[in-house]
Structure formats: C-alpha cells, structure tokens
Amino acid sequence: MPRAKKDYLCLNVKIDADICHKLTEVSMEAGQTKNMVVERALQAYFADYDAKQRILRQAEAGELIPVGEVNNNDA
C-alpha cells in the first residue's frame, strides 16, 4: 500500500558549506533523506524552543520555585 502524500511546502535556503557536508554525511549514515534529517532536526529545535519559552513564561509569572527552596528529601 503506498504512503499517503504529505502536505508540504518547498523551502530554499542557503546554508554554510560545512553544515551542508555534515547534513549529507549524516543522511547517508542514517539511510535517510536530507529532507527527513532537516525535518527531524527542526522538530527537535522547535520542541526545545517551546519548552524554554514555557519556562520563561512561568518565571515571568513567578510560578517557578527557586532551586535553593527545593526540598532534596522529596526524591
């Protein structure tokens, strides 16, 4: 059964030559297309970015507990 087609947009970017060479190397080692490697890298970046933004919003709202006030005996 063929795969369902993805909804996609084309993106043309200029990247540093060393990064492009590394992308080619990684994609060949992983047996994945460069497109797959870039998509997964962007997904990981966005997840990390979103987590950091959530922490910053909590800090600005005063919802974080300072490290010195965390009870180490709770573990």
DSSP file (Angstrom, degrees, kcal/mol; ACC not computed):
  #  RESIDUE AA STRUCTURE BP1 BP2  ACC     N-H-->O    O-->H-N    N-H-->O    O-->H-N    TCO  KAPPA ALPHA  PHI   PSI    X-CA   Y-CA   Z-CA
    1    1 A M              0   0    0      0, 0.0     2,-0.0     0, 0.0     0, 0.0   0.000 360.0 360.0 360.0 127.3    0.0    0.0    0.0
    2    2 A P        -     0   0    0      0, 0.0     2,-0.1     0, 0.0     3,-0.1  -0.317 360.0-101.3 -70.3 152.7    1.5    3.4   -1.0
    3    3 A R        -     0   0    0      1,-0.1     2,-0.2    -2,-0.0     3,-0.0  -0.379  37.7-104.9 -69.2 148.7    2.2    6.0    1.6
    4    4 A A        -     0   0    0      1,-0.1     2,-0.2    -2,-0.1    -1,-0.1  -0.532  43.6-106.1 -69.7 141.2   -0.2    8.9    1.9
    5    5 A K        -     0   0    0     -2,-0.2     2,-0.2     1,-0.1    -1,-0.1  -0.464  33.0-122.9 -72.2 140.5    1.3   12.1    0.4
    6    6 A K        -     0   0    0     -2,-0.2     2,-0.7     1,-0.1    -1,-0.1  -0.496  16.8-118.6 -78.8 149.5    2.4   14.7    2.8
    7    7 A D        +     0   0    0     -2,-0.2     2,-0.3     2,-0.0    -1,-0.1  -0.821  54.7 166.5 -82.0 119.2    1.1   18.2    2.8
    8    8 A Y        -     0   0    0     -2,-0.7     2,-0.3     2,-0.0    -3,-0.0  -0.923  35.0-153.4-139.8 161.1    4.3   20.2    2.1
    9    9 A L        -     0   0    0     -2,-0.3     2,-0.3     2,-0.0    -2,-0.0  -0.953  29.9-116.1-126.2 149.5    5.8   23.5    1.1
   10   10 A C        -     0   0    0     -2,-0.3     2,-0.4     2,-0.0    -2,-0.0  -0.656  27.9-170.7 -86.7 143.4    9.1   24.0   -0.6
   11   11 A L        -     0   0    0     -2,-0.3     2,-0.5     2,-0.0    -2,-0.0  -0.981   6.3-163.9-136.8 121.6   11.8   25.9    1.2
   12   12 A N        +     0   0    0     -2,-0.4     2,-0.3     2,-0.0    -2,-0.0  -0.927  19.7 169.8-106.7 124.9   15.0   27.0   -0.5
   13   13 A V        -     0   0    0     -2,-0.5     2,-0.5     2,-0.0    -2,-0.0  -0.945  32.0-135.0-133.3 153.8   17.8   28.1    1.9
   14   14 A K        +     0   0    0     -2,-0.3     2,-0.3     0, 0.0     3,-0.0  -0.947  33.1 177.9-105.0 125.3   21.5   28.9    1.7
   15   15 A I        -     0   0    0     -2,-0.5     5,-0.1     1,-0.1    -2,-0.0  -0.877  39.1 -79.7-126.2 160.8   23.5   27.2    4.5
   16   16 A D     >  -     0   0    0     -2,-0.3     4,-2.2     1,-0.1     3,-0.2  -0.259  40.2-124.8 -55.4 139.8   27.1   27.1    5.4
   17   17 A A  H  > S+     0   0    0      1,-0.2     4,-2.5     2,-0.2     5,-0.2   0.869 109.9  53.9 -59.2 -39.6   29.0   24.6    3.2
   18   18 A D  H  > S+     0   0    0      1,-0.2     4,-2.2     2,-0.2    -1,-0.2   0.894 109.1  48.5 -63.6 -38.9   30.4   22.7    6.2
   19   19 A I  H  > S+     0   0    0     -3,-0.2     4,-2.5     2,-0.2    -2,-0.2   0.900 110.8  51.1 -66.6 -40.2   26.8   22.2    7.6
   20   20 A C  H  X S+     0   0    0     -4,-2.2     4,-2.3     2,-0.2    -2,-0.2   0.905 110.0  49.2 -63.5 -41.8   25.7   21.0    4.2
   21   21 A H  H  X S+     0   0    0     -4,-2.5     4,-2.4     2,-0.2    -1,-0.2   0.909 112.2  48.5 -64.1 -41.5   28.5   18.5    4.0
   22   22 A K  H  X S+     0   0    0     -4,-2.2     4,-3.0     2,-0.2     5,-0.2   0.896 109.3  53.1 -65.4 -40.3   27.7   17.3    7.5
   23   23 A L  H  X S+     0   0    0     -4,-2.5     4,-2.5     2,-0.2    -2,-0.2   0.920 110.3  47.5 -59.7 -44.9   24.0   17.0    6.6
   24   24 A T  H  X S+     0   0    0     -4,-2.3     4,-2.1     2,-0.2    -2,-0.2   0.924 113.3  48.5 -62.0 -45.1   24.9   14.9    3.6
   25   25 A E  H  X S+     0   0    0     -4,-2.4     4,-2.5     2,-0.2    -2,-0.2   0.936 113.7  45.7 -60.9 -48.9   27.2   12.7    5.7
   26   26 A V  H  X S+     0   0    0     -4,-3.0     4,-2.6     1,-0.2     6,-0.2   0.907 111.9  51.1 -63.7 -43.0   24.6   12.2    8.4
   27   27 A S  H  X>S+     0   0    0     -4,-2.5     5,-2.2    -5,-0.2     4,-0.9   0.889 111.9  47.3 -65.3 -37.4   21.8   11.4    6.0
   28   28 A M  H  <5S+     0   0    0     -4,-2.1     3,-0.3    -5,-0.2    -2,-0.2   0.923 113.6  47.5 -68.0 -43.7   23.9    8.8    4.2
   29   29 A E  H  <5S+     0   0    0     -4,-2.5    -2,-0.2     1,-0.2    -1,-0.2   0.883 116.6  43.9 -63.1 -38.9   24.9    7.2    7.5
   30   30 A A  H  <5S-     0   0    0     -4,-2.6    -1,-0.2    -5,-0.2    -2,-0.2   0.596 106.6-125.9 -83.5 -11.7   21.3    7.2    8.8
   31   31 A G  T  <5S+     0   0    0     -4,-0.9     2,-0.3    -3,-0.3    -3,-0.2   0.849  70.4 122.0  67.7  33.1   19.9    6.0    5.5
   32   32 A Q      < -     0   0    0     -5,-2.2    -1,-0.3    -6,-0.2    -2,-0.1  -0.847  68.0-102.0-123.1 158.8   17.5    8.9    5.5
   33   33 A T     >  -     0   0    0     -2,-0.3     4,-2.1     1,-0.1     5,-0.2  -0.424  31.5-116.7 -73.3 157.0   16.9   11.7    3.0
   34   34 A K  H  > S+     0   0    0      1,-0.2     4,-2.7     2,-0.2     5,-0.2   0.864 118.0  59.4 -60.4 -34.4   18.4   15.1    3.8
   35   35 A N  H  > S+     0   0    0      1,-0.2     4,-2.7     2,-0.2    -1,-0.2   0.922 105.0  47.7 -59.4 -44.9   14.8   16.3    3.9
   36   36 A M  H  > S+     0   0    0      2,-0.2     4,-2.5     1,-0.2     5,-0.2   0.911 111.9  50.0 -63.3 -42.7   14.0   13.8    6.7
   37   37 A V  H  X S+     0   0    0     -4,-2.1     4,-2.3     1,-0.2    -2,-0.2   0.926 112.9  46.2 -62.9 -44.9   17.1   14.8    8.7
   38   38 A V  H  X S+     0   0    0     -4,-2.7     4,-2.6     2,-0.2     5,-0.2   0.918 112.3  50.4 -65.5 -43.7   16.3   18.5    8.4
   39   39 A E  H  X S+     0   0    0     -4,-2.7     4,-2.4    -5,-0.2    -2,-0.2   0.928 113.1  45.8 -60.2 -44.8   12.6   18.0    9.3
   40   40 A R  H  X S+     0   0    0     -4,-2.5     4,-2.3     2,-0.2    -1,-0.2   0.885 112.3  51.1 -67.3 -37.7   13.6   16.0   12.4
   41   41 A A  H  X S+     0   0    0     -4,-2.3     4,-2.4    -5,-0.2    -1,-0.2   0.912 111.8  47.3 -64.7 -41.6   16.2   18.5   13.4
   42   42 A L  H  X S+     0   0    0     -4,-2.6     4,-2.9     2,-0.2    -2,-0.2   0.898 110.0  52.7 -67.0 -39.3   13.7   21.3   13.1
   43   43 A Q  H  X S+     0   0    0     -4,-2.4     4,-2.2    -5,-0.2    -2,-0.2   0.919 111.4  46.7 -60.8 -43.0   11.1   19.4   15.1
   44   44 A A  H  X S+     0   0    0     -4,-2.3     4,-2.3     2,-0.2    -2,-0.2   0.905 112.8  49.8 -64.9 -41.4   13.7   18.9   17.9
   45   45 A Y  H  X S+     0   0    0     -4,-2.4     4,-2.9     1,-0.2    -2,-0.2   0.931 111.6  47.8 -62.6 -46.0   14.7   22.5   17.8
   46   46 A F  H  X S+     0   0    0     -4,-2.9     4,-2.8     2,-0.2    -1,-0.2   0.883 110.6  51.4 -64.8 -38.5   11.0   23.7   18.0
   47   47 A A  H  X S+     0   0    0     -4,-2.2     4,-2.1    -5,-0.2    -1,-0.2   0.922 113.3  45.3 -63.1 -43.8   10.3   21.3   20.9
   48   48 A D  H  X S+     0   0    0     -4,-2.3     4,-2.3     2,-0.2    -2,-0.2   0.916 113.6  49.7 -64.3 -44.2   13.3   22.7   22.8
   49   49 A Y  H  X S+     0   0    0     -4,-2.9     4,-2.5     1,-0.2    -2,-0.2   0.928 110.8  49.2 -60.6 -46.6   12.4   26.3   21.9
   50   50 A D  H  X S+     0   0    0     -4,-2.8     4,-2.3     1,-0.2    -1,-0.2   0.896 110.6  50.7 -61.6 -40.9    8.8   25.8   23.1
   51   51 A A  H  X S+     0   0    0     -4,-2.1     4,-2.0     2,-0.2    -1,-0.2   0.913 111.6  47.7 -63.8 -42.6   10.0   24.2   26.4
   52   52 A K  H  X S+     0   0    0     -4,-2.3     4,-2.4     1,-0.2    -2,-0.2   0.898 111.3  50.3 -65.9 -40.0   12.3   27.1   27.0
   53   53 A Q  H  X S+     0   0    0     -4,-2.5     4,-2.5     2,-0.2    -1,-0.2   0.890 108.7  52.6 -65.2 -38.1    9.6   29.7   26.2
   54   54 A R  H  X S+     0   0    0     -4,-2.3     4,-2.1     2,-0.2    -2,-0.2   0.910 110.2  48.2 -62.5 -42.5    7.2   27.9   28.6
   55   55 A I  H  X S+     0   0    0     -4,-2.0     4,-2.5     2,-0.2    -2,-0.2   0.905 110.9  50.8 -64.7 -42.0    9.8   28.1   31.4
   56   56 A L  H  X S+     0   0    0     -4,-2.4     4,-2.6     2,-0.2    -2,-0.2   0.909 110.0  49.6 -62.5 -41.8   10.4   31.8   30.7
   57   57 A R  H  X S+     0   0    0     -4,-2.5     4,-1.6     2,-0.2    -1,-0.2   0.902 111.5  49.1 -63.7 -39.9    6.7   32.5   30.8
   58   58 A Q  H  <>S+     0   0    0     -4,-2.1     5,-3.1     2,-0.2     6,-0.5   0.900 111.4  49.7 -64.9 -40.2    6.4   30.6   34.1
   59   59 A A  H ><5S+     0   0    0     -4,-2.5     3,-1.3     1,-0.2    -2,-0.2   0.918 109.9  50.1 -64.8 -43.1    9.4   32.6   35.5
   60   60 A E  H 3<5S+     0   0    0     -4,-2.6    -1,-0.2     1,-0.3    -2,-0.2   0.828 111.0  49.8 -64.8 -30.8    7.9   35.9   34.5
   61   61 A A  T 3<5S-     0   0    0     -4,-1.6    -1,-0.3    -5,-0.2    -2,-0.2   0.446 115.5-116.9 -86.6  -0.2    4.6   34.9   36.2
   62   62 A G  T < 5S+     0   0    0     -3,-1.3    -3,-0.2    -4,-0.3    -2,-0.1   0.770  77.5 128.0  73.0  25.5    6.5   33.9   39.3
   63   63 A E      < +     0   0    0     -5,-3.1     2,-0.3    -6,-0.2    -4,-0.2   0.464  43.2  92.1 -94.9  -2.3    5.4   30.3   39.0
   64   64 A L  S    S-     0   0    0     -6,-0.5    -9,-0.0    -5,-0.1     3,-0.0  -0.685  71.6-130.9 -95.1 148.4    8.9   28.7   39.3
   65   65 A I        -     0   0    0     -2,-0.3     5,-0.1     2,-0.0    -2,-0.1  -0.850  29.4-115.3 -95.5 125.0   10.4   27.6   42.6
   66   66 A P    >   -     0   0    0      0, 0.0     3,-2.0     0, 0.0     4,-0.4  -0.306  24.3-119.4 -58.4 143.8   14.0   28.9   43.2
   67   67 A V  G >  S+     0   0    0      1,-0.3     3,-1.6     2,-0.2    -2,-0.0   0.853 111.9  59.6 -55.7 -39.7   16.5   26.0   43.3
   68   68 A G  G 3  S+     0   0    0      1,-0.3    -1,-0.3     3,-0.0    -3,-0.0   0.678 103.0  53.4 -64.7 -17.4   17.5   26.8   46.8
   69   69 A E  G <  S+     0   0    0     -3,-2.0     2,-0.4     2,-0.1    -1,-0.3   0.419  81.7 109.1 -98.3   0.0   14.0   26.3   48.0
   70   70 A V  S <  S-     0   0    0     -3,-1.6     2,-0.7    -4,-0.4     3,-0.0  -0.645  71.2-128.9 -79.6 130.0   13.5   22.8   46.6
   71   71 A N    >   -     0   0    0     -2,-0.4     3,-1.4     1,-0.2     4,-0.2  -0.704  15.0-162.6 -82.3 113.1   13.5   20.1   49.2
   72   72 A N  G >  S+     0   0    0     -2,-0.7     3,-0.8     1,-0.3    -1,-0.2   0.622  83.3  70.7 -72.2 -12.3   16.0   17.5   48.2
   73   73 A N  G 3  S+     0   0    0      1,-0.2    -1,-0.3     2,-0.1    -2,-0.0   0.528  78.7  78.5 -81.2  -5.3   14.4   15.0   50.6
   74   74 A D  G <         0   0    0     -3,-1.4    -1,-0.2     1,-0.2    -2,-0.1   0.668 360.0 360.0 -75.9 -15.8   11.3   14.6   48.4
   75   75 A A    <         0   0    0     -3,-0.8    -1,-0.2    -4,-0.2    -2,-0.1   0.486 360.0 360.0 -73.3 360.0   13.1   12.3   46.0
